[in-house]
Amino acid sequence: MISKVPDIPDLICFRYNPGPLRKGNKIIGNPVESKYGVSHDQIIDAYSQSIKLGVKRFGIHTMLASNELNYEYMVETTRMLLDIVERICEKLDITFEFINIGGGLGIPYAPDAKPFDLDSMASETARLFKKFKGINGWAPKLYMESGRYITGPHGVLVTSVINHKNTYRKYVGVDASMSALMRPGMYDAYHHIHIHGKEDSLLLKKADVMGALCENIDKFAVQRELPATVEGDILVIHDTGAHGHAMGFNYNGHLRPKELLLREDSSVELIRSAETMENYFSTLSFEPDTLTFEEI
Ligand SMILES: Cc1ncc(COP(=O)(O)O)c(C=O)c1O
């Protein structure tokens, strides 16, 4: 049998899933239903087995919430990991190099949302580490994997109005689709939109802003109050610097857009070119070959 882990590493870090002990949030969901991590009842045994296999250095990871705006939730996650580390160390006589609370720090997508209170998180987290060190004589490092918090607010998706339709609702059709930004369709997520040059317009009407995919969830906004649009208007969809292009896809043969970097001196640099049909079909352009079972 081929071993999936041929070399036992020196350092191991399990992802801990507390199951019913914690509530997740809307994007990540209930930890009990999550595919991620080692369960509460398995975690001590997981480290015990790895010690027997020769592992010498230890870390622990978790990620229970995504786009969480309540800093206390993240403090609670640190507290949870420090508690479980204490329990594991007591049982197995090891120490931990780090705890990793994953990503999940939220950004205020809606104009009236309160920003994440990073200062309060930092001071309460530092207090927990100080207490841990006071009791145990040592403390692990704290690692985080925040992507959205760093890049999310610094990207926009720019798209043009290409058509309109009035049936049971008013629809504004744009030339981008959820293949460039799937958060609204996938999570019902809010992304603020402004129309270039109409920022101060007071005459607002409710409309759905639609992409062109053959999916009814391909909407950037649902029943959003927006100024009246005409074809050619430019819509700026905010906060797409994280989970935007990276979650892009090619359903219906939609090609992903180019990416531009706006520098502080106002110069603009092309940092990713727009996908072409040639890119799209590149994995199909080869001489057909018959594969043996081993080659598949
Ligand atoms: C394990 C892990 N770490 C970090 C992140 C980044 O999360 P965010 O950018 O939302 O903070 C993710 C995102 O899904 C993740 O799955």
The ligand as an ORCA input file, in Angstrom:
! r2SCAN-3c Opt
* xyz 0 1
  C      -8.192     27.937      6.281
  C      -8.456     29.336      5.840
  N      -7.666     30.322      6.302
  C      -7.858     31.610      5.920
  C      -8.871     31.944      5.038
  C      -9.025     33.403      4.671
  O     -10.165     33.915      5.219
  P     -10.518     35.469      5.116
  O      -9.827     35.983      3.905
  O     -11.991     35.489      4.949
  O     -10.043     36.098      6.367
  C      -9.723     30.962      4.535
  C     -10.813     31.325      3.618
  O     -11.708     30.613      3.299
  C      -9.506     29.612      4.947
  O     -10.296     28.637      4.494
*
